[in-house]
Amino acid sequence: MNDNTFIRIYNRVDGFLKFPNLKKSEIGIQVGFDLSSENLTTDVIKMYTRTGQEGLIIAIDPDPLNHEKLKGLITSRNLSIKTVQKGTYSHQTIEKLILGTRSSYNKLESIKGDPSPSYTDQYLEVDLDTLDNIIAELNIDYSKIRHINISNNGAEYHTLLGMEEIFRKCHNLNLTVISGRPFQLGQINDRRDYDVVIDHLTNLGFTCKYINMKNSIWWGFVNKLLIKRTWIYNKPVFGIIMAYRGDRKLKFYQSFS
């Protein structure tokens, strides 16, 4: 994968905008990651630019190819990253993971989607577990968990339902949750998923903000239009819920890509 000077600068800038409240020596959790790109621009690395060697990133994803590539990077660069090869859900189970043309399109069979060329006819049987169970097994200091980024193609709300212990122990926490995807992938019981997620988080004491990506200056204009030369303004795109509880409010410049 390409990892030149421009990409490293881009990762630092994007990490600063995505995870501004995450600091050195703290813990960030990335649920769902993609290393199928030609460039090393995964959120795991962007989050790592915030915590550094003194902190810890926990990278969780069920796709073995992602882990094969990430473990090579961890070893060669001595990165403070722990990997967990599982999917996250509201309870423990085993399910089919429908593979996409790239790993960021992978989705669980039970998650409603629409016919798309992004999916293949291949699948894997994967272990699903709650984020509560996964984190408990790692024996880490909950007070150091400061940002959890959840991006697992329609399983975000189910992941949040499996975080009761984390929400009980982590009083100061920032979240970013992908939502608002087009069509059925962005629906929960005939409601838009961001409405369901925001209601859930608000009841847990979080303050939430939702933004559609085409309304993001960083993602829509800079990242997509200027850098990637892609026009997205008349196309359906996803959004992001940014939420906080405790001592670190959302920054006015916080964005996503």
Phi and psi in degrees as GROMACS dihedral restraints (atoms count N, CA, C in turn):
[ dihedral_restraints ]
;  ai    aj    ak    al  type     phi  dphi    fc
    3     4     5     6     1   -71.3    20    10
    4     5     6     7     1   134.1    20    10
    6     7     8     9     1  -146.1    20    10
    7     8     9    10     1    59.8    20    10
    9    10    11    12     1   -85.3    20    10
   10    11    12    13     1  -176.7    20    10
   12    13    14    15     1   -61.0    20    10
   13    14    15    16     1   -41.2    20    10
   15    16    17    18     1   -60.9    20    10
   16    17    18    19     1   -44.4    20    10
   18    19    20    21     1   -65.2    20    10
   19    20    21    22     1   -39.3    20    10
   21    22    23    24     1   -65.6    20    10
   22    23    24    25     1   -40.4    20    10
   24    25    26    27     1   -65.3    20    10
   25    26    27    28     1   -43.6    20    10
   27    28    29    30     1   -59.2    20    10
   28    29    30    31     1   -43.9    20    10
   30    31    32    33     1   -62.2    20    10
   31    32    33    34     1   -38.9    20    10
   33    34    35    36     1   -68.1    20    10
   34    35    36    37     1   -42.6    20    10
   36    37    38    39     1   -65.0    20    10
   37    38    39    40     1   -46.0    20    10
   39    40    41    42     1   -65.9    20    10
   40    41    42    43     1   -38.6    20    10
   42    43    44    45     1   -63.2    20    10
   43    44    45    46     1   -38.7    20    10
   45    46    47    48     1   -63.7    20    10
   46    47    48    49     1   -39.9    20    10
   48    49    50    51     1   -78.0    20    10
   49    50    51    52     1   -33.8    20    10
   51    52    53    54     1   -79.9    20    10
   52    53    54    55     1   -41.8    20    10
   54    55    56    57     1  -126.4    20    10
   55    56    57    58     1    55.9    20    10
   57    58    59    60     1   -66.5    20    10
   58    59    60    61     1   -23.4    20    10
   60    61    62    63     1   -93.0    20    10
   61    62    63    64     1    -0.4    20    10
   63    64    65    66     1   -88.2    20    10
   64    65    66    67     1   129.7    20    10
   66    67    68    69     1  -122.8    20    10
   67    68    69    70     1   168.8    20    10
   69    70    71    72     1   -55.2    20    10
   70    71    72    73     1   144.2    20    10
   72    73    74    75     1    75.2    20    10
   73    74    75    76     1     1.8    20    10
   75    76    77    78     1   -98.0    20    10
   76    77    78    79     1  -179.4    20    10
   78    79    80    81     1  -116.4    20    10
   79    80    81    82     1   129.7    20    10
   81    82    83    84     1  -117.0    20    10
   82    83    84    85     1   146.1    20    10
   84    85    86    87     1  -121.2    20    10
   85    86    87    88     1   123.9    20    10
   87    88    89    90     1  -109.8    20    10
   88    89    90    91     1   114.5    20    10
   90    91    92    93     1  -102.3    20    10
   91    92    93    94     1   107.8    20    10
   93    94    95    96     1    90.5    20    10
   94    95    96    97     1   119.0    20    10
   96    97    98    99     1  -147.2    20    10
   97    98    99   100     1   162.4    20    10
   99   100   101   102     1  -134.6    20    10
  100   101   102   103     1   119.7    20    10
  102   103   104   105     1  -117.9    20    10
  103   104   105   106     1    28.8    20    10
  105   106   107   108     1   -90.6    20    10
  106   107   108   109     1    -4.4    20    10
  108   109   110   111     1   -75.0    20    10
  109   110   111   112     1   156.8    20    10
  111   112   113   114     1   -69.8    20    10
  112   113   114   115     1   -25.6    20    10
  114   115   116   117     1  -105.5    20    10
  115   116   117   118     1   146.7    20    10
  117   118   119   120     1   -82.4    20    10
  118   119   120   121     1    77.9    20    10
  120   121   122   123     1  -123.5    20    10
  121   122   123   124     1    27.5    20    10
  123   124   125   126     1   -67.2    20    10
  124   125   126   127     1   148.8    20    10
  126   127   128   129     1   -62.1    20    10
  127   128   129   130     1   -24.6    20    10
  129   130   131   132     1   -58.9    20    10
  130   131   132   133     1   -46.7    20    10
  132   133   134   135     1   -70.7    20    10
  133   134   135   136     1   -38.4    20    10
  135   136   137   138     1   -62.2    20    10
  136   137   138   139     1   -41.4    20    10
  138   139   140   141     1   -66.5    20    10
  139   140   141   142     1   -35.7    20    10
  141   142   143   144     1   -65.9    20    10
  142   143   144   145     1   -29.5    20    10
  144   145   146   147     1   -63.4    20    10
  145   146   147   148     1   -19.0    20    10
  147   148   149   150     1   -86.3    20    10
  148   149   150   151     1   -41.1    20    10
  150   151   152   153     1   -91.6    20    10
  151   152   153   154     1   -32.9    20    10
  153   154   155   156     1    67.0    20    10
  154   155   156   157     1  -171.1    20    10
  156   157   158   159     1   -65.0    20    10
  157   158   159   160     1   -25.7    20    10
  159   160   161   162     1   -75.5    20    10
  160   161   162   163     1   -21.0    20    10
  162   163   164   165     1  -102.9    20    10
  163   164   165   166     1  -155.3    20    10
  165   166   167   168     1  -153.3    20    10
  166   167   168   169     1   135.2    20    10
  168   169   170   171     1  -112.4    20    10
  169   170   171   172     1   133.3    20    10
  171   172   173   174     1  -107.6    20    10
  172   173   174   175     1   116.8    20    10
  174   175   176   177     1  -108.4    20    10
  175   176   177   178     1   118.7    20    10
  177   178   179   180     1  -121.1    20    10
  178   179   180   181     1   125.5    20    10
  180   181   182   183     1  -166.2    20    10
  181   182   183   184     1   146.3    20    10
  183   184   185   186     1   -87.3    20    10
  184   185   186   187     1   -10.5    20    10
  186   187   188   189     1   -80.6    20    10
  187   188   189   190     1   116.9    20    10
  189   190   191   192     1   -63.4    20    10
  190   191   192   193     1   -29.1    20    10
  192   193   194   195     1   -67.0    20    10
  193   194   195   196     1   -37.5    20    10
  195   196   197   198     1   -61.0    20    10
  196   197   198   199     1   -42.9    20    10
  198   199   200   201     1   -69.2    20    10
  199   200   201   202     1   -36.8    20    10
  201   202   203   204     1   -59.3    20    10
  202   203   204   205     1   -44.8    20    10
  204   205   206   207     1   -71.0    20    10
  205   206   207   208     1   -42.4    20    10
  207   208   209   210     1   -67.3    20    10
  208   209   210   211     1   -39.6    20    10
  210   211   212   213     1   -63.5    20    10
  211   212   213   214     1   -34.1    20    10
  213   214   215   216     1   -62.7    20    10
  214   215   216   217     1   -41.4    20    10
  216   217   218   219     1   -66.2    20    10
  217   218   219   220     1   -42.6    20    10
  219   220   221   222     1   -60.2    20    10
  220   221   222   223     1   -43.4    20    10
  222   223   224   225     1   -68.7    20    10
  223   224   225   226     1   -47.4    20    10
  225   226   227   228     1   -68.8    20    10
  226   227   228   229     1   -28.5    20    10
  228   229   230   231     1  -111.4    20    10
  229   230   231   232     1     0.8    20    10
  231   232   233   234     1    54.4    20    10
  232   233   234   235     1    51.8    20    10
  234   235   236   237     1   -84.3    20    10
  235   236   237   238     1   143.9    20    10
  237   238   239   240     1   -86.0    20    10
  238   239   240   241     1    73.0    20    10
  240   241   242   243     1  -133.2    20    10
  241   242   243   244     1   130.0    20    10
  243   244   245   246     1  -105.4    20    10
  244   245   246   247     1   137.9    20    10
  246   247   248   249     1  -111.1    20    10
  247   248   249   250     1   146.4    20    10
  249   250   251   252     1  -133.5    20    10
  250   251   252   253     1   116.2    20    10
  252   253   254   255     1   -91.0    20    10
  253   254   255   256     1    77.7    20    10
  255   256   257   258     1  -148.4    20    10
  256   257   258   259     1   162.1    20    10
  258   259   260   261     1   -95.2    20    10
  259   260   261   262     1   160.5    20    10
  261   262   263   264     1  -110.1    20    10
  262   263   264   265     1   144.7    20    10
  264   265   266   267     1  -156.7    20    10
  265   266   267   268     1  -175.1    20    10
  267   268   269   270     1   -80.9    20    10
  268   269   270   271     1   -13.1    20    10
  270   271   272   273     1  -158.1    20    10
  271   272   273   274     1   168.1    20    10
  273   274   275   276     1   -76.7    20    10
  274   275   276   277     1   134.7    20    10
  276   277   278   279     1  -168.7    20    10
  277   278   279   280     1   179.3    20    10
  279   280   281   282     1  -123.1    20    10
  280   281   282   283     1   135.5    20    10
  282   283   284   285     1  -147.9    20    10
  283   284   285   286     1   162.0    20    10
  285   286   287   288     1   -78.3    20    10
  286   287   288   289     1   133.8    20    10
  288   289   290   291     1  -103.7    20    10
  289   290   291   292     1   111.6    20    10
  291   292   293   294     1   -75.0    20    10
  292   293   294   295     1   123.0    20    10
  294   295   296   297     1   -84.2    20    10
  295   296   297   298     1   137.9    20    10
  297   298   299   300     1   -95.0    20    10
  298   299   300   301     1   176.8    20    10
  300   301   302   303     1   -67.2    20    10
  301   302   303   304     1   -19.2    20    10
  303   304   305   306     1  -142.5    20    10
  304   305   306   307     1   159.2    20    10
  306   307   308   309     1   -66.5    20    10
  307   308   309   310     1   -22.2    20    10
  309   310   311   312     1   -68.2    20    10
  310   311   312   313     1   -13.2    20    10
  312   313   314   315     1   -95.6    20    10
  313   314   315   316     1    -5.1    20    10
  315   316   317   318     1   -57.1    20    10
  316   317   318   319     1   142.2    20    10
  318   319   320   321     1  -149.5    20    10
  319   320   321   322     1   153.6    20    10
  321   322   323   324     1   -69.5    20    10
  322   323   324   325     1   146.7    20    10
  324   325   326   327     1   -60.8    20    10
  325   326   327   328     1   -33.7    20    10
  327   328   329   330     1   -75.1    20    10
  328   329   330   331     1   -14.9    20    10
  330   331   332   333     1   -81.7    20    10
  331   332   333   334     1   123.9    20    10
  333   334   335   336     1   -66.4    20    10
  334   335   336   337     1   135.9    20    10
  336   337   338   339     1  -137.5    20    10
  337   338   339   340     1  -169.5    20    10
  339   340   341   342     1  -125.9    20    10
  340   341   342   343     1   154.4    20    10
  342   343   344   345     1   -53.3    20    10
  343   344   345   346     1   127.8    20    10
  345   346   347   348     1  -151.5    20    10
  346   347   348   349     1   141.1    20    10
  348   349   350   351     1   -68.4    20    10
  349   350   351   352     1    -6.8    20    10
  351   352   353   354     1   -73.8    20    10
  352   353   354   355     1   -17.9    20    10
  354   355   356   357     1   -99.0    20    10
  355   356   357   358     1   150.3    20    10
  357   358   359   360     1  -110.5    20    10
  358   359   360   361     1  -179.4    20    10
  360   361   362   363     1   -95.2    20    10
  361   362   363   364     1    14.9    20    10
  363   364   365   366     1   -99.7    20    10
  364   365   366   367     1   152.0    20    10
  366   367   368   369     1  -151.9    20    10
  367   368   369   370     1   163.3    20    10
  369   370   371   372     1  -126.8    20    10
  370   371   372   373     1   146.5    20    10
  372   373   374   375     1   -84.2    20    10
  373   374   375   376     1   121.5    20    10
  375   376   377   378     1  -126.4    20    10
  376   377   378   379     1   153.1    20    10
  378   379   380   381     1   -82.3    20    10
  379   380   381   382     1   132.1    20    10
  381   382   383   384     1  -112.9    20    10
  382   383   384   385     1   142.4    20    10
  384   385   386   387     1  -146.6    20    10
  385   386   387   388     1   165.4    20    10
  387   388   389   390     1   -78.3    20    10
  388   389   390   391     1   151.3    20    10
  390   391   392   393     1   -64.6    20    10
  391   392   393   394     1   -31.4    20    10
  393   394   395   396     1   -56.2    20    10
  394   395   396   397     1   -49.8    20    10
  396   397   398   399     1   -64.8    20    10
  397   398   399   400     1   -42.5    20    10
  399   400   401   402     1   -61.5    20    10
  400   401   402   403     1   -46.5    20    10
  402   403   404   405     1   -70.7    20    10
  403   404   405   406     1   -37.5    20    10
  405   406   407   408     1   -60.4    20    10
  406   407   408   409     1   -37.4    20    10
  408   409   410   411     1   -69.8    20    10
  409   410   411   412     1   -20.5    20    10
  411   412   413   414     1   -85.0    20    10
  412   413   414   415     1   -13.3    20    10
  414   415   416   417     1    55.1    20    10
  415   416   417   418     1    56.6    20    10
  417   418   419   420     1  -111.4    20    10
  418   419   420   421     1   168.3    20    10
  420   421   422   423     1   -81.2    20    10
  421   422   423   424     1   110.7    20    10
  423   424   425   426     1   -61.9    20    10
  424   425   426   427     1   -29.3    20    10
  426   427   428   429     1   -67.2    20    10
  427   428   429   430     1   -17.3    20    10
  429   430   431   432     1   -90.1    20    10
  430   431   432   433     1    -9.2    20    10
  432   433   434   435     1   -75.1    20    10
  433   434   435   436     1   113.8    20    10
  435   436   437   438     1  -119.7    20    10
  436   437   438   439     1   -19.7    20    10
  438   439   440   441     1  -146.9    20    10
  439   440   441   442     1   131.8    20    10
  441   442   443   444     1  -122.9    20    10
  442   443   444   445     1   122.5    20    10
  444   445   446   447     1  -109.7    20    10
  445   446   447   448     1   119.8    20    10
  447   448   449   450     1  -115.2    20    10
  448   449   450   451     1   118.0    20    10
  450   451   452   453     1  -146.4    20    10
  451   452   453   454     1    81.5    20    10
  453   454   455   456     1  -133.6    20    10
  454   455   456   457     1    45.4    20    10
  456   457   458   459     1    49.5    20    10
  457   458   459   460     1    62.0    20    10
  459   460   461   462     1    95.6    20    10
  460   461   462   463     1    -8.8    20    10
  462   463   464   465     1   -99.1    20    10
  463   464   465   466     1    12.2    20    10
  465   466   467   468     1   -62.1    20    10
  466   467   468   469     1   -47.6    20    10
  468   469   470   471     1   -64.5    20    10
  469   470   471   472     1   -40.9    20    10
  471   472   473   474     1   -62.1    20    10
  472   473   474   475     1   -36.1    20    10
  474   475   476   477     1   -64.1    20    10
  475   476   477   478     1   -43.7    20    10
  477   478   479   480     1   -61.4    20    10
  478   479   480   481     1   -34.8    20    10
  480   481   482   483     1   -66.9    20    10
  481   482   483   484     1   -22.3    20    10
  483   484   485   486     1   -96.6    20    10
  484   485   486   487     1    26.7    20    10
  486   487   488   489     1  -123.3    20    10
  487   488   489   490     1    28.4    20    10
  489   490   491   492     1   -60.6    20    10
  490   491   492   493     1   -44.1    20    10
  492   493   494   495     1   -68.5    20    10
  493   494   495   496     1   -39.7    20    10
  495   496   497   498     1   -61.5    20    10
  496   497   498   499     1   -45.4    20    10
  498   499   500   501     1   -65.8    20    10
  499   500   501   502     1   -29.6    20    10
  501   502   503   504     1   -72.1    20    10
  502   503   504   505     1   -35.3    20    10
  504   505   506   507     1   -95.4    20    10
  505   506   507   508     1   -26.8    20    10
  507   508   509   510     1   -99.4    20    10
  508   509   510   511     1    94.0    20    10
  510   511   512   513     1   -78.9    20    10
  511   512   513   514     1   -27.8    20    10
  513   514   515   516     1  -114.2    20    10
  514   515   516   517     1   105.9    20    10
  516   517   518   519     1  -151.2    20    10
  517   518   519   520     1   138.6    20    10
  519   520   521   522     1  -109.8    20    10
  520   521   522   523     1   143.2    20    10
  522   523   524   525     1  -130.0    20    10
  523   524   525   526     1   146.7    20    10
  525   526   527   528     1  -129.4    20    10
  526   527   528   529     1   129.4    20    10
  528   529   530   531     1  -131.6    20    10
  529   530   531   532     1   115.9    20    10
  531   532   533   534     1   -65.9    20    10
  532   533   534   535     1   136.7    20    10
  534   535   536   537     1  -160.9    20    10
  535   536   537   538     1   179.9    20    10
  537   538   539   540     1    72.5    20    10
  538   539   540   541     1    22.3    20    10
  540   541   542   543     1   -65.5    20    10
  541   542   543   544     1   153.0    20    10
  543   544   545   546     1   -65.6    20    10
  544   545   546   547     1   154.0    20    10
  546   547   548   549     1    65.7    20    10
  547   548   549   550     1  -151.4    20    10
  549   550   551   552     1   -66.4    20    10
  550   551   552   553     1   -25.1    20    10
  552   553   554   555     1   -63.4    20    10
  553   554   555   556     1   -21.2    20    10
  555   556   557   558     1  -105.3    20    10
  556   557   558   559     1    23.6    20    10
  558   559   560   561     1  -119.2    20    10
  559   560   561   562     1   142.4    20    10
  561   562   563   564     1  -132.1    20    10
  562   563   564   565     1   112.0    20    10
  564   565   566   567     1    50.4    20    10
  565   566   567   568     1    48.7    20    10
  567   568   569   570     1    67.0    20    10
  568   569   570   571     1    15.0    20    10
  570   571   572   573     1  -116.1    20    10
  571   572   573   574     1   153.7    20    10
  573   574   575   576     1   -64.4    20    10
  574   575   576   577     1   135.5    20    10
  576   577   578   579     1   -62.6    20    10
  577   578   579   580     1   -31.9    20    10
  579   580   581   582     1   -68.2    20    10
  580   581   582   583     1   -30.3    20    10
  582   583   584   585     1   -66.1    20    10
  583   584   585   586     1   -42.0    20    10
  585   586   587   588     1   -65.6    20    10
  586   587   588   589     1   -45.8    20    10
  588   589   590   591     1   -65.6    20    10
  589   590   591   592     1   -43.8    20    10
  591   592   593   594     1   -63.2    20    10
  592   593   594   595     1   -41.1    20    10
  594   595   596   597     1   -59.2    20    10
  595   596   597   598     1   -44.2    20    10
  597   598   599   600     1   -63.4    20    10
  598   599   600   601     1   -47.6    20    10
  600   601   602   603     1   -69.6    20    10
  601   602   603   604     1   -36.6    20    10
  603   604   605   606     1   -61.7    20    10
  604   605   606   607     1   -39.5    20    10
  606   607   608   609     1   -65.3    20    10
  607   608   609   610     1   -20.9    20    10
  609   610   611   612     1   -93.9    20    10
  610   611   612   613     1     5.6    20    10
  612   613   614   615     1    93.3    20    10
  613   614   615   616     1    12.2    20    10
  615   616   617   618     1   -89.1    20    10
  616   617   618   619     1   148.1    20    10
  618   619   620   621     1   -99.7    20    10
  619   620   621   622     1   128.9    20    10
  621   622   623   624     1  -122.0    20    10
  622   623   624   625     1   151.9    20    10
  624   625   626   627     1  -138.8    20    10
  625   626   627   628     1   130.0    20    10
  627   628   629   630     1  -111.5    20    10
  628   629   630   631     1   136.8    20    10
  630   631   632   633     1  -137.5    20    10
  631   632   633   634     1   131.7    20    10
  633   634   635   636     1   -77.4    20    10
  634   635   636   637     1   139.6    20    10
  636   637   638   639     1   -61.5    20    10
  637   638   639   640     1   -29.4    20    10
  639   640   641   642     1   -70.3    20    10
  640   641   642   643     1   -15.5    20    10
  642   643   644   645     1   -94.8    20    10
  643   644   645   646     1     2.9    20    10
  645   646   647   648     1   -91.2    20    10
  646   647   648   649     1   121.3    20    10
  648   649   650   651     1   -61.0    20    10
  649   650   651   652     1   -42.5    20    10
  651   652   653   654     1   -68.0    20    10
  652   653   654   655     1   -50.0    20    10
  654   655   656   657     1   -76.9    20    10
  655   656   657   658     1   -49.8    20    10
  657   658   659   660     1   -72.7    20    10
  658   659   660   661     1   -46.5    20    10
  660   661   662   663     1   -91.1    20    10
  661   662   663   664     1   -54.7    20    10
  663   664   665   666     1   -73.4    20    10
  664   665   666   667     1   -56.5    20    10
  666   667   668   669     1   -69.5    20    10
  667   668   669   670     1   -48.8    20    10
  669   670   671   672     1   -82.2    20    10
  670   671   672   673     1   -51.6    20    10
  672   673   674   675     1   -77.5    20    10
  673   674   675   676     1   -51.7    20    10
  675   676   677   678     1   -77.4    20    10
  676   677   678   679     1   -45.3    20    10
  678   679   680   681     1   -82.6    20    10
  679   680   681   682     1   -49.8    20    10
  681   682   683   684     1   -96.6    20    10
  682   683   684   685     1    -4.1    20    10
  684   685   686   687     1    54.9    20    10
  685   686   687   688     1    43.4    20    10
  687   688   689   690     1  -118.6    20    10
  688   689   690   691     1   127.3    20    10
  690   691   692   693     1   -91.2    20    10
  691   692   693   694     1   121.9    20    10
  693   694   695   696     1  -122.8    20    10
  694   695   696   697     1     2.0    20    10
  696   697   698   699     1   -75.2    20    10
  697   698   699   700     1   -17.8    20    10
  699   700   701   702     1  -112.1    20    10
  700   701   702   703     1    23.0    20    10
  702   703   704   705     1  -121.4    20    10
  703   704   705   706     1   149.1    20    10
  705   706   707   708     1   -71.3    20    10
  706   707   708   709     1   128.3    20    10
  708   709   710   711     1  -133.6    20    10
  709   710   711   712     1   168.1    20    10
  711   712   713   714     1   -82.5    20    10
  712   713   714   715     1  -179.7    20    10
  714   715   716   717     1  -136.9    20    10
  715   716   717   718     1  -173.9    20    10
  717   718   719   720     1  -140.7    20    10
  718   719   720   721     1   136.1    20    10
  720   721   722   723     1   -98.2    20    10
  721   722   723   724     1   121.9    20    10
  723   724   725   726     1  -106.6    20    10
  724   725   726   727     1   128.8    20    10
  726   727   728   729     1  -141.0    20    10
  727   728   729   730     1   151.3    20    10
  729   730   731   732     1  -144.1    20    10
  730   731   732   733     1   155.1    20    10
  732   733   734   735     1  -143.8    20    10
  733   734   735   736     1   129.4    20    10
  735   736   737   738     1   108.7    20    10
  736   737   738   739     1  -139.6    20    10
  738   739   740   741     1   -91.3    20    10
  739   740   741   742     1    -1.6    20    10
  741   742   743   744     1  -125.8    20    10
  742   743   744   745     1    97.6    20    10
  744   745   746   747     1   -69.7    20    10
  745   746   747   748     1   162.2    20    10
  747   748   749   750     1   -62.2    20    10
  748   749   750   751     1   138.0    20    10
  750   751   752   753     1   -78.1    20    10
  751   752   753   754     1   146.2    20    10
  753   754   755   756     1   -64.0    20    10
  754   755   756   757     1   -24.3    20    10
  756   757   758   759     1   -97.0    20    10
  757   758   759   760     1     0.8    20    10
  759   760   761   762     1   -60.8    20    10
  760   761   762   763     1   135.8    20    10
  762   763   764   765     1  -142.9    20    10
  763   764   765   766     1  -165.2    20    10
  765   766   767   768     1  -156.0    20    10
  766   767   768   769     1   164.7    20    10
